[in-house]
């Protein structure tokens, strides 16, 4: 979830830093309607200026992965359905839909007259093409597994060399019946499937554009989308500009002329830019700023729950971290309450499990029903570490590297964990910061020992967290494997009975905590600032702040 090189901006930031300027809120600063990026005075335009932490890895819905991708995609594309600030499902590209009695077939009826940002007609065939493109083996989509809910989806995506790909593609359960009717057949009943379709992997792409230019998504000049905004400028590793899409089906609801994302990895710089009037919305914030704004109840400060987990990946294939006692010792020696109170400072909740609050169980809240699945205990951690090292034939744990992506917040948490392990276990580690995309690539390659991890739920169900760590799962960076865990996840995915599936997922979560392929740290909140003159910004439980319906007074 996180660069800019314009000399004017650089001079502003330097002058602020040299003067030690710290205005409490900056609410009197000008909004995005004054000086636009590029130096032009366009007082008639309404453009919200914000920060995005890193150069996108990909702005193709079928290839995207991180939050630095999805925040842009959420404003440039729309799927079959959308979600309100309260999490309610409402029509997107689809006007209506129905489900068969056996719960295996969904039929979506698209709005009439839909268009792409370039004016071409958007039809159900674009959805069929997009979903099959994600599943096509050569696409190598990290998120292809999100479409395994479709009949034949996993078989097509997992096809071996020499297989009849055309035959397998034809068996995938998505078909455009006509221009406005999309039929979807599932491999098995999936209670949360409708919500899954709001994820960016399910966004449509233009079959015509993809066929004529497979690299269409890499530059603004060739970018085609269907959402409230279109990509009009992309100065790589510097900034991205979105402009209102006049071909959007609900264009009359869009009050803004556009959005401008400055790509900044340092949240302190972003906050300084907010104070100087260069940004209107900032997320994330420096941790000390978050604590002060929250304590002062500053009107520019907004916070709320976030369906997400902050954790540490452990490379279980690397000795001696293959030993569960060593992994558990590392977890039990971390004081999470100190981290959330004195480091993170955003009202986060210490995590003693994997699934965050805010997801309904068969009865009540899933996380509340789970309770604390472990507790910190330094003496027990010392004992476990000694036993684990003995089993591995070691006297002490060799020095290792803790990798995190460039962000002051991650650095401070890494330093806190480093000191806790040194003080409580006598362990010496080295901290290494890298760009977000570099971290993701290295995790995928298994080129790490311990790395900072974070996951925002793709949909509101425990499965969006628990199926991350199935054997050989594309997001299972820890490379952990447990047959009973896999069985329970399969069981939970194969039944529509709420009590049965929830019970299986509770049991699976306990196994993951017993073996600690990852170390949960805390459940996120979503602290951000937005100028009081900006209205209509909302933050769904599993999304970054959304600006589609925003306005500037």
C-alpha positions as CSV (number, residue, x, y, z in Angstrom):
1,X,0.0,0.0,0.0
2,X,3.1,3.6,-1.2
3,X,8.0,9.7,-5.5
4,X,7.9,13.0,-7.1
5,X,10.6,15.1,-8.8
6,X,9.1,18.4,-9.7
7,X,11.6,21.0,-8.5
8,X,8.9,23.4,-7.3
9,X,7.5,20.8,-5.0
10,X,10.9,19.8,-3.8
11,X,11.7,23.4,-2.8
12,X,8.5,23.7,-0.9
13,X,9.1,20.6,1.1
14,X,12.8,21.6,1.8
15,X,11.7,25.0,3.0
16,X,9.1,23.5,5.3
17,X,11.5,21.0,6.8
18,X,14.2,23.7,7.3
19,X,11.7,26.0,9.1
20,X,10.4,23.2,11.3
21,X,6.8,24.1,10.2
22,X,4.0,22.1,11.8
23,X,0.6,23.5,11.5
24,X,-2.0,21.5,13.4
25,X,-4.4,21.1,10.5
26,X,-3.8,23.4,7.6
27,X,-7.5,23.7,7.1
28,X,-7.2,27.3,5.8
29,X,-5.0,26.3,2.9
30,X,-6.3,26.4,-0.6
31,X,-8.1,23.4,-2.1
32,X,-7.6,21.6,-5.4
33,X,-9.5,24.4,-7.2
34,X,-6.6,26.8,-7.2
35,X,-3.2,26.0,-8.8
36,X,-3.3,22.8,-10.7
37,X,-0.2,20.5,-11.1
38,X,1.7,21.9,-14.1
39,X,1.5,25.4,-12.8
40,X,-1.7,26.5,-14.6
41,X,-4.4,28.5,-12.8
42,X,-7.6,26.7,-13.6
43,X,-10.0,28.0,-11.0
44,X,-13.0,26.5,-12.8
45,X,-11.7,23.0,-12.3
46,X,-12.4,20.8,-9.3
47,X,-9.5,18.4,-8.9
48,X,-8.7,16.6,-5.7
49,X,-5.0,16.1,-5.2
50,X,-3.8,13.2,-3.1
51,X,-0.8,10.9,-2.6
52,X,-0.3,7.3,-3.7
53,X,2.7,5.6,-2.2
54,X,4.3,3.9,-5.2
55,X,4.5,3.6,-8.9
56,X,1.7,1.1,-9.9
57,X,2.9,-2.4,-10.6
58,X,0.2,-2.7,-13.2
59,X,-3.0,-0.8,-14.1
60,X,-4.4,-3.8,-16.0
61,X,-7.3,-5.3,-13.9
62,X,-6.1,-8.8,-14.7
63,X,-2.5,-8.2,-13.7
64,X,-2.8,-5.8,-10.8
65,X,-2.0,-6.9,-7.3
66,X,-1.2,-4.2,-4.7
67,X,-3.2,-1.4,-3.1
68,X,-1.0,1.0,-5.2
69,X,-2.7,-0.5,-8.2
70,X,-6.2,-1.0,-6.9
71,X,-6.7,2.7,-5.7
72,X,-6.3,3.9,-9.3
73,X,-8.4,1.1,-10.7
74,X,-11.2,1.7,-8.3
75,X,-11.6,5.2,-9.8
76,X,-11.1,4.2,-13.5
77,X,-13.1,0.9,-13.7
78,X,-16.4,-0.5,-12.5
79,X,-17.5,-4.1,-12.3
80,X,-20.9,-5.7,-12.4
81,X,-21.8,-4.3,-8.9
82,X,-20.5,-1.5,-6.6
83,X,-20.5,-1.1,-2.9
84,X,-21.6,1.9,-0.9
85,X,-19.8,3.4,2.1
86,X,-21.9,1.2,4.4
87,X,-20.9,-1.9,2.4
88,X,-24.3,-2.3,0.7
89,X,-24.2,-3.9,-2.8
90,X,-25.7,-1.7,-5.5
91,X,-25.8,-2.0,-9.3
92,X,-22.7,-1.2,-11.3
93,X,-22.5,-2.2,-14.9
94,X,-25.3,-4.6,-14.1
95,X,-28.8,-3.3,-13.5
96,X,-30.3,-6.5,-12.1
97,X,-29.3,-10.1,-11.5
98,X,-30.8,-13.4,-10.4
99,X,-29.6,-16.7,-9.1
100,X,-30.8,-20.2,-10.0
101,X,-32.5,-22.4,-7.4
102,X,-29.4,-24.6,-7.1
103,X,-27.3,-21.5,-6.5
104,X,-24.9,-22.4,-9.3
105,X,-26.0,-20.0,-12.1
106,X,-26.0,-16.3,-11.9
107,X,-27.5,-14.1,-14.7
108,X,-26.5,-10.5,-14.9
109,X,-28.4,-8.0,-17.0
110,X,-26.2,-5.0,-18.0
111,X,-27.4,-1.5,-18.4
112,X,-28.3,-0.4,-22.0
113,X,-25.9,1.8,-24.0
114,X,-22.8,1.3,-21.9
115,X,-19.6,2.7,-23.4
116,X,-15.8,2.6,-22.9
117,X,-14.0,5.8,-22.2
118,X,-13.0,5.9,-25.9
119,X,-16.7,5.8,-26.9
120,X,-16.8,2.2,-28.1
121,X,-19.8,0.1,-26.9
122,X,-19.3,-2.0,-23.8
123,X,-21.1,-5.3,-23.9
124,X,-21.4,-8.6,-21.9
125,X,-18.8,-10.0,-24.3
126,X,-16.2,-7.7,-22.8
127,X,-16.8,-9.2,-19.4
128,X,-16.6,-12.8,-20.7
129,X,-13.3,-11.9,-22.5
130,X,-11.8,-10.1,-19.5
131,X,-12.5,-13.0,-17.1
132,X,-11.1,-15.6,-19.5
133,X,-8.1,-13.4,-20.1
134,X,-7.3,-13.5,-16.4
135,X,-7.6,-17.2,-16.3
136,X,-5.5,-17.7,-19.5
137,X,-2.3,-19.4,-18.4
138,X,0.0,-17.1,-20.4
139,X,-1.5,-14.0,-18.6
140,X,0.1,-15.2,-15.4
141,X,-2.3,-13.3,-13.3
142,X,-1.5,-13.4,-9.6
143,X,-5.2,-13.1,-8.8
144,X,-6.4,-15.8,-11.2
145,X,-7.4,-17.9,-8.3
146,X,-10.2,-15.3,-7.6
147,X,-11.9,-16.7,-10.6
148,X,-11.6,-20.3,-9.6
149,X,-15.2,-20.0,-8.4
150,X,-16.2,-20.3,-12.0
151,X,-16.9,-23.7,-13.4
152,X,-13.8,-24.8,-15.2
153,X,-11.8,-21.8,-14.1
154,X,-9.1,-23.6,-12.2
155,X,-8.8,-26.3,-14.8
156,X,-8.2,-23.7,-17.5
157,X,-5.7,-21.6,-15.5
158,X,-3.8,-24.7,-14.3
159,X,-3.6,-26.3,-17.8
160,X,-0.3,-28.1,-18.5
161,X,1.8,-27.7,-21.6
162,X,0.2,-29.6,-24.5
163,X,-3.4,-29.2,-23.2
164,X,-6.2,-28.2,-25.5
165,X,-6.5,-24.6,-24.2
166,X,-9.4,-23.7,-26.5
167,X,-11.4,-26.6,-25.3
168,X,-10.7,-25.7,-21.6
169,X,-11.5,-22.0,-22.3
170,X,-14.8,-22.9,-23.8
171,X,-15.7,-24.8,-20.6
172,X,-15.1,-21.8,-18.3
173,X,-18.5,-20.8,-16.7
174,X,-18.9,-17.3,-18.1
175,X,-20.8,-16.6,-21.4
176,X,-22.3,-13.5,-23.0
177,X,-25.8,-14.6,-24.1
178,X,-26.3,-11.3,-25.9
179,X,-24.9,-7.7,-25.6
180,X,-26.5,-7.1,-22.2
181,X,-26.8,-10.6,-20.6
182,X,-24.0,-12.4,-18.9
183,X,-24.4,-15.9,-17.6
184,X,-22.1,-17.2,-14.9
185,X,-21.9,-20.8,-13.8
186,X,-20.1,-21.6,-10.6
187,X,-18.1,-24.8,-9.8
188,X,-19.9,-24.9,-6.5
189,X,-22.3,-22.7,-4.5
190,X,-20.5,-19.7,-3.2
191,X,-22.4,-17.5,-0.7
192,X,-20.2,-14.5,-1.2
193,X,-19.8,-14.7,-5.0
194,X,-21.8,-11.5,-5.7
195,X,-19.5,-9.5,-3.4
196,X,-16.4,-11.1,-5.0
197,X,-17.5,-9.5,-8.4
198,X,-16.7,-6.1,-6.9
199,X,-13.0,-7.0,-6.8
200,X,-10.8,-5.4,-9.5
201,X,-9.9,-8.8,-11.1
202,X,-13.6,-9.0,-12.2
203,X,-13.5,-5.6,-13.9
204,X,-14.1,-5.8,-17.7
205,X,-11.5,-4.9,-20.3
206,X,-12.2,-4.0,-23.9
207,X,-11.7,-7.0,-26.1
208,X,-11.1,-4.8,-29.1
209,X,-8.4,-2.7,-27.3
210,X,-6.7,-5.7,-25.8
211,X,-6.6,-7.5,-29.1
212,X,-5.2,-4.5,-31.0
213,X,-2.6,-3.4,-28.4
214,X,-1.8,-5.8,-25.6
215,X,0.2,-3.0,-23.9
216,X,-2.7,-0.5,-23.8
217,X,-2.6,-0.3,-20.0
218,X,1.0,0.9,-19.7
219,X,0.5,4.5,-20.9
220,X,-2.2,7.2,-20.5
221,X,-2.4,7.8,-24.3
222,X,-3.7,4.2,-24.9
223,X,-5.6,3.6,-21.6
224,X,-9.2,2.7,-22.0
225,X,-11.5,2.1,-19.0
226,X,-15.2,2.3,-18.0
227,X,-15.3,4.0,-14.6
228,X,-16.1,7.5,-13.4
229,X,-12.6,8.8,-14.4
230,X,-10.2,8.0,-17.2
231,X,-6.4,8.1,-17.2
232,X,-5.1,11.2,-19.0
233,X,-1.6,11.7,-17.7
234,X,1.0,9.2,-16.3
235,X,4.5,10.6,-15.6
236,X,6.0,7.3,-14.4
237,X,7.2,7.3,-10.8
238,X,6.1,11.0,-10.4
239,X,2.3,11.4,-10.8
240,X,-1.0,10.3,-12.3
241,X,-3.9,12.4,-13.5
242,X,-7.4,11.1,-13.9
243,X,-10.1,13.2,-15.7
244,X,-13.9,12.8,-15.6
245,X,-15.1,10.2,-18.0
246,X,-17.9,11.7,-20.1
247,X,-18.9,8.3,-21.3
248,X,-19.5,6.9,-17.8
249,X,-23.1,5.7,-17.4
250,X,-23.5,7.9,-14.2
251,X,-21.5,10.9,-15.3
252,X,-24.1,13.3,-13.9
253,X,-23.3,12.0,-10.4
254,X,-19.6,13.0,-10.8
255,X,-19.0,16.5,-9.5
256,X,-15.2,16.5,-9.8
257,X,-13.2,17.3,-13.0
258,X,-10.5,14.9,-11.9
259,X,-8.1,13.5,-9.5
260,X,-4.3,14.0,-9.3
261,X,-2.1,11.4,-7.5
262,X,1.4,12.4,-6.6
263,X,3.5,9.2,-6.1
264,X,5.3,9.7,-2.8
265,X,6.6,6.9,-0.6
266,X,7.4,9.1,2.4
267,X,4.3,9.9,4.4
268,X,6.1,12.8,6.1
269,X,6.6,14.5,2.7
270,X,2.9,13.9,1.9
271,X,1.8,15.5,5.2
272,X,4.1,18.5,4.6
273,X,2.5,18.9,1.1
274,X,-0.9,18.8,2.7
275,X,0.1,21.6,5.1
276,X,1.5,23.7,2.2
277,X,-1.7,23.4,0.3
278,X,-0.4,21.0,-2.4
279,X,-2.5,18.0,-1.4
280,X,-6.2,17.8,-0.3
281,X,-6.3,14.3,0.9
282,X,-3.5,12.3,2.5
283,X,-3.4,8.6,3.3
284,X,-1.4,7.1,5.1
285,X,-0.3,9.6,7.6
286,X,2.8,9.8,9.8
287,X,2.2,7.9,13.0
288,X,2.9,10.8,15.3
289,X,0.6,13.1,13.3
290,X,-2.1,10.5,13.5
291,X,-1.8,10.3,17.2
292,X,-2.0,14.1,17.6
293,X,-4.8,14.7,15.2
294,X,-6.9,11.9,16.8
295,X,-6.2,13.3,20.3
296,X,-7.1,16.8,19.2
297,X,-10.3,15.6,17.5
298,X,-9.2,17.7,14.5
299,X,-12.1,18.1,12.0
300,X,-9.8,17.2,9.0
301,X,-9.0,13.8,10.6
302,X,-11.1,10.8,9.7
303,X,-10.7,7.2,10.9
304,X,-12.6,4.0,10.8
305,X,-12.3,0.2,10.7
306,X,-10.4,-1.5,8.0
307,X,-10.8,-5.1,7.0
308,X,-7.1,-5.7,7.0
309,X,-4.2,-7.4,8.9
310,X,-0.7,-6.2,9.5
311,X,1.6,-9.2,9.8
312,X,5.1,-10.6,9.3
313,X,5.8,-13.3,6.6
314,X,8.2,-16.0,7.7
315,X,10.0,-18.0,5.0
316,X,9.3,-21.5,6.3
317,X,11.5,-23.1,3.6
318,X,14.6,-21.4,5.1
319,X,16.3,-23.1,8.0
320,X,15.9,-22.8,10.9
321,X,12.6,-21.0,10.3
322,X,11.1,-24.3,9.2
323,X,10.9,-25.0,12.9
324,X,7.5,-24.1,14.3
325,X,8.9,-23.5,17.8
326,X,11.3,-20.8,16.5
327,X,8.5,-19.1,14.6
328,X,6.2,-19.2,17.7
329,X,9.0,-17.9,19.9
330,X,9.4,-14.9,17.6
331,X,5.6,-14.2,17.8
332,X,5.3,-14.5,21.6
333,X,8.2,-12.1,22.2
334,X,6.4,-9.2,20.4
335,X,4.5,-6.7,22.6
336,X,1.6,-5.7,20.3
337,X,-0.1,-3.3,22.7
338,X,3.0,-1.2,22.9
339,X,3.2,-1.1,19.1
340,X,-0.4,0.0,18.6
341,X,-0.3,2.6,21.4
342,X,3.1,4.1,21.0
343,X,4.2,3.3,17.4
344,X,1.2,3.0,15.1
345,X,-1.0,5.4,17.2
346,X,-4.1,5.0,15.0
347,X,-6.5,3.1,17.3
348,X,-5.4,-0.2,15.8
349,X,-6.3,-3.4,17.7
350,X,-3.6,-6.0,18.6
351,X,-4.0,-9.1,16.5
352,X,-4.0,-12.5,18.3
353,X,-5.6,-14.2,15.3
354,X,-5.7,-13.8,11.5
355,X,-9.3,-12.7,10.7
356,X,-10.1,-9.0,11.6
357,X,-13.3,-7.7,13.2
358,X,-16.2,-6.7,11.0
359,X,-17.1,-10.1,9.4
360,X,-20.4,-11.9,10.4
361,X,-20.1,-15.4,11.8
362,X,-23.0,-17.8,12.0
363,X,-23.8,-16.0,15.2
364,X,-22.1,-12.6,16.0
365,X,-18.7,-11.4,14.8
366,X,-16.2,-14.0,13.6
367,X,-13.2,-12.4,15.3
368,X,-15.0,-11.9,18.6
369,X,-16.1,-15.5,18.5
370,X,-12.5,-16.6,17.8
371,X,-11.2,-14.6,20.7
372,X,-7.4,-14.4,21.4
373,X,-5.9,-17.5,19.9
374,X,-2.5,-17.0,21.6
375,X,-1.0,-14.7,24.2
376,X,2.4,-13.1,24.4
377,X,4.8,-14.7,26.9
378,X,8.5,-13.8,26.9
379,X,9.5,-16.7,29.2
380,X,7.6,-19.2,27.1
381,X,9.2,-17.6,24.0
382,X,12.7,-18.1,25.4
383,X,11.9,-21.7,26.2
384,X,10.5,-22.4,22.7
385,X,13.5,-20.7,21.1
386,X,16.0,-22.8,23.0
387,X,14.1,-26.0,22.2
388,X,13.7,-25.1,18.5
389,X,17.4,-24.3,18.2
390,X,18.4,-27.5,19.9
391,X,16.2,-29.5,17.4
392,X,18.0,-27.7,14.5
393,X,21.4,-28.4,16.1
394,X,22.1,-24.7,16.7
395,X,23.3,-22.7,19.8
396,X,21.8,-19.5,18.7
397,X,19.7,-18.0,15.9
398,X,21.9,-16.8,13.1
399,X,21.5,-13.1,12.2
400,X,18.8,-12.5,9.6
401,X,17.2,-9.7,7.6
402,X,13.7,-8.2,8.2
403,X,12.5,-6.6,4.9
404,X,9.9,-3.8,4.8
405,X,8.7,-1.5,2.0
406,X,9.7,2.2,2.2
407,X,7.4,3.9,4.6
408,X,8.2,5.6,7.9
409,X,5.4,3.7,9.6
410,X,6.8,0.4,8.6
411,X,10.3,1.5,9.6
412,X,9.2,2.4,13.1
413,X,7.3,-0.9,13.6
414,X,10.4,-2.8,12.3
415,X,12.6,-1.0,14.7
416,X,10.2,-1.8,17.6
417,X,10.1,-5.5,16.7
418,X,13.9,-5.5,16.3
419,X,14.4,-4.1,19.8
420,X,11.8,-6.5,21.3
421,X,13.6,-9.5,19.8
422,X,16.9,-8.2,20.9
423,X,15.8,-7.5,24.5
424,X,13.6,-10.5,25.0
425,X,15.4,-13.2,23.0
426,X,18.9,-11.9,22.4
427,X,18.4,-11.9,18.7
428,X,20.3,-9.6,16.3
429,X,18.6,-8.7,13.0
430,X,19.2,-6.3,10.2
431,X,16.5,-4.1,8.8
432,X,16.2,-3.5,5.0
433,X,13.8,-1.2,3.3
434,X,12.9,-1.5,-0.4
435,X,10.2,-0.2,-2.8
436,X,6.8,-1.8,-2.4
437,X,6.9,-3.5,-5.8
438,X,10.4,-4.8,-5.1
439,X,9.2,-6.3,-1.8
440,X,6.3,-8.0,-3.6
441,X,8.5,-9.4,-6.3
442,X,11.1,-10.8,-3.8
443,X,8.3,-12.4,-1.7
444,X,7.0,-14.1,-4.7
445,X,10.5,-15.4,-5.5
446,X,11.1,-16.6,-1.9
447,X,14.0,-14.2,-1.6
448,X,13.5,-13.1,2.0
449,X,13.6,-14.4,5.5
450,X,11.2,-12.2,7.4
451,X,9.1,-9.5,5.6
452,X,6.4,-7.0,6.5
453,X,3.1,-8.1,5.2
454,X,-0.4,-6.6,5.0
455,X,-3.7,-7.8,3.5
456,X,-6.9,-5.9,2.8
457,X,-9.8,-8.3,2.5
458,X,-11.0,-8.6,-1.1
459,X,-14.5,-9.3,0.1
460,X,-16.2,-9.4,3.5
461,X,-15.8,-13.1,4.5
462,X,-13.2,-14.9,6.6
463,X,-12.2,-16.8,3.5
464,X,-10.5,-13.7,2.0
465,X,-7.8,-14.1,4.7
466,X,-7.8,-17.8,5.4
467,X,-7.3,-19.1,1.8
468,X,-4.1,-17.1,1.5
469,X,-2.1,-19.8,3.2
470,X,-3.3,-22.9,1.4
471,X,-0.5,-25.1,0.0
472,X,1.0,-23.5,-3.1
473,X,-1.5,-20.6,-2.9
474,X,-0.3,-17.6,-5.0
475,X,-0.3,-15.4,-2.0
476,X,1.3,-18.0,0.3
477,X,4.7,-16.2,0.5
478,X,5.6,-18.2,3.6
479,X,5.5,-21.4,1.5
480,X,3.8,-23.1,4.4
481,X,1.8,-26.3,3.9
482,X,-0.6,-28.2,6.1
483,X,-2.9,-30.9,4.8
484,X,-5.5,-30.5,7.5
485,X,-5.6,-26.7,6.9
486,X,-6.1,-27.3,3.2
487,X,-8.9,-29.8,3.9
488,X,-10.7,-27.4,6.2
489,X,-10.5,-24.6,3.6
490,X,-11.8,-26.9,0.9
491,X,-14.7,-27.9,3.2
492,X,-15.6,-24.3,3.9
493,X,-15.6,-23.5,0.2
494,X,-17.8,-26.5,-0.7
495,X,-20.8,-25.8,1.4
496,X,-23.5,-23.2,1.6
497,X,-24.3,-24.1,5.2
498,X,-23.2,-21.1,7.2
499,X,-22.6,-22.9,10.5
500,X,-20.6,-25.7,8.8
501,X,-18.3,-23.3,6.8
502,X,-17.7,-21.0,9.7
503,X,-16.8,-23.9,12.0
504,X,-14.3,-25.1,9.4
505,X,-12.7,-21.7,9.1
506,X,-12.4,-21.3,12.9
507,X,-10.6,-24.6,13.0
508,X,-8.3,-23.6,10.1
509,X,-7.5,-20.3,11.8
510,X,-6.4,-22.2,14.9
511,X,-4.1,-24.4,12.9
512,X,-2.5,-21.3,11.3
513,X,-1.9,-19.8,14.7
514,X,-0.5,-23.0,16.1
515,X,2.2,-23.1,13.3
516,X,2.7,-19.4,12.7
517,X,3.7,-19.2,9.0
518,X,2.9,-15.6,9.6
519,X,3.0,-13.5,12.7
520,X,-0.1,-11.3,13.1
521,X,0.7,-7.8,14.6
522,X,-2.5,-5.8,14.5
523,X,-5.8,-5.1,12.8
524,X,-5.6,-1.9,10.8
525,X,-7.7,1.2,11.1
526,X,-7.9,3.8,8.3
527,X,-6.7,7.2,9.4
528,X,-6.6,9.9,6.8
529,X,-7.0,13.7,6.4
530,X,-9.2,15.6,3.9
531,X,-9.8,19.3,3.7
532,X,-13.1,20.5,5.1
533,X,-13.9,22.0,1.8
534,X,-13.9,18.6,0.2
535,X,-17.1,16.6,0.7
536,X,-18.4,13.2,-0.2
537,X,-15.2,11.1,0.3
538,X,-16.0,7.8,1.9
539,X,-13.9,4.8,3.0
540,X,-15.5,1.3,2.6
541,X,-14.2,-1.2,5.1
542,X,-12.0,-2.9,2.6
543,X,-11.0,0.0,0.3
544,X,-8.8,3.1,0.3
545,X,-10.8,6.4,0.5
546,X,-13.1,6.7,-2.5
547,X,-13.5,10.0,-4.3
548,X,-16.0,9.1,-7.0
549,X,-18.8,11.1,-5.4
550,X,-16.7,13.8,-3.9
551,X,-17.1,17.5,-4.4
552,X,-15.2,20.7,-3.6
553,X,-17.2,23.5,-2.0
